[in-house]
Amino acid sequence: MKDNRATFIRILALSAAMSAPALALSNPLVVDLRAANGPQTEASATIFGSGSSVLVNVRGQGNLPKTAAVTLNDGDCAKPGEVAFALSGIADNQSLTQLAHPLADVAEKAKSLVIHQTSSETSPAFACGKLTND
């Protein structure tokens, strides 16, 4: 199953790279997720846009909660605000979600990606990262 995910991600990345016209946003967007109470990196996320959909792949480094909600929020990590998009929960240190929204819409509505401490979207952040277009 992990091989299928990797193949799917490669195909989506290739199709995004070959799509025209070029997006004004970096594609993919890459997010470094830092521990809520410290500077260490806990995970990373890659957000690939392809036409009218987006694939969000969150990968942990082995120390993520066993079951955790993952969300794209409209605020920053200090004040995450409202959930803009709910993503698949963490399983085996990974979350893989396809959203039926263009990359520009996701980048406009979501400013941070949050891995929560539990499976509840209202639980405190375990890790958070800012969506940037650098």
Secondary structure, 3 states (H helix, E strand, C coil): CHHHHHHHHHHHHHHHHHCCCCCCCCCCEEEEEEECCCCCEEEEEEEEEECCEEEEEEEECCCCCCCCCEEEECCCCCCCCCEEEEECCCECCEEEEEECCCHHHHHHHCCEEEEECCCCCCCCEEEEEECCCC
